[in-house]
Amino acid sequence: MPTYAAPLREFRFLLRDVLGIDRYANLPGFAEAPAELVEQILEEGAKFCEGVLQPLNGVGDRHGCTRHEDGAVTTPPGFKDAYKKLVEGGWPALGCEPAYGGQGLPHIVSLAWNEMVSSANMAFGMYPGLSHGAYEAILHHGDDAQREMYLPKLVTGEWTGTMNLTEPHCGTDLGLLRTKAAPQADGSYRITGQKIFISAGEHDLADNIIHLVLARIEGAPPASRASRSSSCRRCW
Ligand SMILES: Cc1cc2nc3c(=O)[nH]c(=O)nc-3n(C[C@H](O)[C@H](O)[C@H](O)COP(=O)(O)OP(=O)(O)OC[C@H]3O[C@@H](n4cnc5c(N)ncnc54)[C@H](O)[C@@H]3O)c2cc1C
């Protein structure tokens, strides 16, 4: 039976000997994260990935998700319990902003954590991974009201997120996207179009799923650079 042993020795070598993270106490997050603390966090993360996530990898492959007639989706046996443990352990908050409930740890810590999650169980890792993508997009491109509304629950993991980019006729070249966002009088957008291949688009792990939909705002310039920067801003 396959097993997973997190590369803690390699992490230690990289963090202490190659990067020397104790030298960066003057940078945000590093003062609160001396090398000993980072190693303790990663040791706990390793236990979770080795003991909880990796044993579910084969289960996920064999069982898959179950799609019900009403559109609901049940994740493979054990995924829901593992996700609950992930949330209780505060793992989604690791590298997130304290202003929204995050732990504010340096990105290098969440990078190592994500490496373990992806190696132990990539399919499971998609759920928190996509949620973190939604968190980053809203943090950097949302307005204050959107940040207040979405970020705290994405940070705890109570809500998850997705990215809705791909369409039946365009994946790599998103400049061809046809999904439209029409501004409405109440400040919302009416979205029309079709998206496909949306990972974690439906599941039973969280109370709410935040779908970030890439769409072209009516009247926006046709070029893909302009469409990505302007239409991403408010269409979720
Ligand atoms: C497991 C999985 C999860 C996914 N999850 C999501 C998701 O959560 N949200 C979402 O929006 N999408 C998701 N996708 C879709 C994914 O983003 C697209 O499949 C991807 O962008 C490629 O698009 P495509 O399949 O249309 O292939 P195409 O864009 O048609 O590409 C087909 C082939 O042509 C090559 N190619 C394309 N353009 C060029 C070029 N200009 N020059 C040279 N070669 C080129 C590509 O490398 C590829 O080999 C997911 C896909 C997979 C497999």
The ligand as an SDF file (V2000), in Angstrom:
LIG
                    3D

 53 58  0  0  0  0  0  0  0  0999 V2000
   -8.1640   18.3980  -13.8030 C   0  0  0  0  0  0  0  0  0  0  0  0
   -8.5920   19.6870  -14.4270 C   0  0  0  0  0  0  0  0  0  0  0  0
   -9.1510   20.6660  -13.6420 C   0  0  0  0  0  0  0  0  0  0  0  0
   -9.5610   21.8610  -14.2040 C   0  0  0  0  0  0  0  0  0  0  0  0
  -10.1320   22.8130  -13.3900 N   0  0  0  0  0  0  0  0  0  0  0  0
  -10.5300   23.9540  -13.9440 C   0  0  0  0  0  0  0  0  0  0  0  0
  -11.1480   24.9590  -13.1120 C   0  0  0  0  0  0  0  0  0  0  0  0
  -11.2810   24.8090  -11.9000 O   0  0  0  0  0  0  0  0  0  0  0  0
  -11.5780   26.0840  -13.6980 N   0  0  0  0  0  0  0  0  0  0  0  0
  -11.4430   26.3130  -15.0290 C   0  0  0  0  0  0  0  0  0  0  0  0
  -11.8380   27.3710  -15.4800 O   0  0  0  0  0  0  0  0  0  0  0  0
  -10.8650   25.3950  -15.8360 N   0  0  0  0  0  0  0  0  0  0  0  0
  -10.4190   24.2150  -15.3250 C   0  0  0  0  0  0  0  0  0  0  0  0
   -9.8420   23.2690  -16.1220 N   0  0  0  0  0  0  0  0  0  0  0  0
   -9.7170   23.5300  -17.5290 C   0  0  0  0  0  0  0  0  0  0  0  0
   -8.3050   23.8990  -17.9310 C   0  0  0  0  0  0  0  0  0  0  0  0
   -7.9860   25.1800  -17.4750 O   0  0  0  0  0  0  0  0  0  0  0  0
   -8.2260   23.7950  -19.4370 C   0  0  0  0  0  0  0  0  0  0  0  0
   -8.3800   22.4240  -19.7790 O   0  0  0  0  0  0  0  0  0  0  0  0
   -6.9190   24.3240  -19.9620 C   0  0  0  0  0  0  0  0  0  0  0  0
   -6.9110   25.7250  -19.8590 O   0  0  0  0  0  0  0  0  0  0  0  0
   -6.6770   23.8960  -21.4120 C   0  0  0  0  0  0  0  0  0  0  0  0
   -7.7580   24.2520  -22.2050 O   0  0  0  0  0  0  0  0  0  0  0  0
   -8.4180   23.2280  -23.2310 P   0  0  0  0  0  0  0  0  0  0  0  0
   -8.7020   21.9480  -22.5200 O   0  0  0  0  0  0  0  0  0  0  0  0
   -9.5310   23.9300  -23.9210 O   0  0  0  0  0  0  0  0  0  0  0  0
   -7.2740   22.8860  -24.2730 O   0  0  0  0  0  0  0  0  0  0  0  0
   -6.7560   23.8090  -25.4690 P   0  0  0  0  0  0  0  0  0  0  0  0
   -6.6300   25.2160  -25.0190 O   0  0  0  0  0  0  0  0  0  0  0  0
   -7.6200   23.5400  -26.6600 O   0  0  0  0  0  0  0  0  0  0  0  0
   -5.3300   23.2050  -25.7020 O   0  0  0  0  0  0  0  0  0  0  0  0
   -5.1680   21.9140  -26.3240 C   0  0  0  0  0  0  0  0  0  0  0  0
   -3.7150   21.7000  -26.6300 C   0  0  0  0  0  0  0  0  0  0  0  0
   -3.1980   22.7410  -27.4760 O   0  0  0  0  0  0  0  0  0  0  0  0
   -2.0770   23.3830  -26.8600 C   0  0  0  0  0  0  0  0  0  0  0  0
   -2.1240   24.8250  -27.1510 N   0  0  0  0  0  0  0  0  0  0  0  0
   -3.1450   25.6530  -26.9040 C   0  0  0  0  0  0  0  0  0  0  0  0
   -2.8510   26.9020  -27.3040 N   0  0  0  0  0  0  0  0  0  0  0  0
   -1.6120   26.8430  -27.8290 C   0  0  0  0  0  0  0  0  0  0  0  0
   -0.7450   27.8090  -28.4180 C   0  0  0  0  0  0  0  0  0  0  0  0
   -1.0950   29.0830  -28.5780 N   0  0  0  0  0  0  0  0  0  0  0  0
    0.4810   27.3970  -28.8270 N   0  0  0  0  0  0  0  0  0  0  0  0
    0.8470   26.0960  -28.6890 C   0  0  0  0  0  0  0  0  0  0  0  0
    0.0700   25.1370  -28.1480 N   0  0  0  0  0  0  0  0  0  0  0  0
   -1.1380   25.5090  -27.7230 C   0  0  0  0  0  0  0  0  0  0  0  0
   -2.2340   23.1090  -25.3630 C   0  0  0  0  0  0  0  0  0  0  0  0
   -0.9760   23.1220  -24.6960 O   0  0  0  0  0  0  0  0  0  0  0  0
   -2.8440   21.7020  -25.3640 C   0  0  0  0  0  0  0  0  0  0  0  0
   -1.8420   20.7230  -25.5200 O   0  0  0  0  0  0  0  0  0  0  0  0
   -9.4120   22.0880  -15.5940 C   0  0  0  0  0  0  0  0  0  0  0  0
   -8.8250   21.0920  -16.3850 C   0  0  0  0  0  0  0  0  0  0  0  0
   -8.4390   19.9140  -15.8190 C   0  0  0  0  0  0  0  0  0  0  0  0
   -7.7960   18.8620  -16.6990 C   0  0  0  0  0  0  0  0  0  0  0  0
  1  2  1  0
  2  3  1  0
  2 52  2  0
  3  4  2  0
  4  5  1  0
  4 50  1  0
  5  6  2  0
  6  7  1  0
  6 13  1  0
  7  8  2  0
  7  9  1  0
  9 10  1  0
 10 11  2  0
 10 12  1  0
 12 13  2  0
 13 14  1  0
 14 15  1  0
 14 50  1  0
 15 16  1  0
 16 17  1  0
 16 18  1  0
 18 19  1  0
 18 20  1  0
 20 21  1  0
 20 22  1  0
 22 23  1  0
 23 24  1  0
 24 25  2  0
 24 26  1  0
 24 27  1  0
 27 28  1  0
 28 29  2  0
 28 30  1  0
 28 31  1  0
 31 32  1  0
 32 33  1  0
 33 34  1  0
 33 48  1  0
 34 35  1  0
 35 36  1  0
 35 46  1  0
 36 37  1  0
 36 45  1  0
 37 38  2  0
 38 39  1  0
 39 40  1  0
 39 45  2  0
 40 41  1  0
 40 42  2  0
 42 43  1  0
 43 44  2  0
 44 45  1  0
 46 47  1  0
 46 48  1  0
 48 49  1  0
 50 51  2  0
 51 52  1  0
 52 53  1  0
M  END
$$$$
